[in-house]
């Protein structure tokens, strides 16, 4: 748990890409989902690693995006007042 009392979450594909990149560096050729939808096996991989999958991705990154969008909205609102 982090300081806010919530478990840290990650974008599933970030972790899957990290794991697959590491395996490829070791000369292996990982396959996820046997050519079908990789979402279910990706979730299983993350769960096996003790990571709670979240489609929304990393909460800190999401917060930064929301803050930046708020800045942009404010800038446009200021332009409308002119």
C-alpha atoms as one frame of an Amber mdcrd trajectory, in Angstrom:
protein
   0.000   0.000   0.000   1.214   3.530  -0.688   0.821   6.681   1.408  -2.725
   7.261   0.142  -3.769   3.831   1.463  -4.361   2.374  -1.997  -2.498  -0.436
  -3.692  -0.211   0.661  -6.513  -1.453  -0.364  -9.946   0.235  -0.548 -13.321
  -0.786  -0.629 -16.924  -0.725  -4.358 -17.719   1.122  -3.874 -20.989   3.961
  -1.979 -19.321   4.741  -4.964 -17.117   4.186  -7.536 -19.869   6.530  -5.591
 -22.174   9.147  -5.455 -19.423   8.946  -9.201 -18.776   8.929 -10.069 -22.480
  11.862  -7.744 -23.147  13.858  -9.434 -20.412  13.000 -12.902 -21.732  13.950
 -11.886 -25.284  17.308 -10.557 -24.016  17.908 -14.036 -22.596  17.372 -15.551
 -26.059  13.866 -16.835 -25.366  10.839 -16.299 -27.594   7.835 -15.775 -25.316
   4.302 -16.057 -26.687   1.266 -14.757 -24.877  -2.199 -16.018 -25.736  -1.139
 -18.356 -28.567  -1.965 -15.720 -31.170  -5.408 -14.884 -29.732  -6.432 -12.175
 -27.282  -3.466 -11.735 -24.922  -5.467  -9.857 -22.268  -6.438 -12.875 -20.160
  -2.955 -14.458 -20.036  -1.417 -11.011 -19.452  -3.691 -10.531 -16.438  -2.745
 -14.020 -15.201   0.967 -13.171 -15.565   0.580  -9.976 -13.563  -1.488 -11.687
 -10.883   1.159 -14.426 -10.598   3.746 -11.670 -10.041   1.586 -10.191  -7.271
   0.612  -7.137  -9.329  -2.973  -5.894  -9.466  -3.724  -5.261 -13.154  -5.434
  -1.980 -13.939  -6.555  -0.840 -17.358  -6.171   2.743 -16.143  -2.458   2.248
 -15.588  -0.203   3.835 -13.004  -2.118   6.171 -10.690   0.732   8.711 -10.511
   0.893   9.010 -14.301  -2.895   9.316 -14.489  -2.801  12.108 -11.869  -0.124
  13.964 -13.845  -2.258  13.725 -16.983  -5.291  15.116 -15.123  -3.196  17.983
 -13.724  -1.825  18.843 -17.174  -5.301  18.776 -18.702  -6.497  21.122 -15.954
  -3.642  23.511 -16.815  -4.601  23.430 -20.491  -8.269  24.062 -19.669  -7.291
  27.023 -17.507  -5.168  28.456 -20.317  -8.076  28.175 -22.747 -10.488  29.671
 -20.229  -8.107  32.618 -19.725  -7.983  33.142 -23.522 -11.794  33.169 -23.693
 -11.928  36.015 -21.157  -9.962  38.334 -23.491
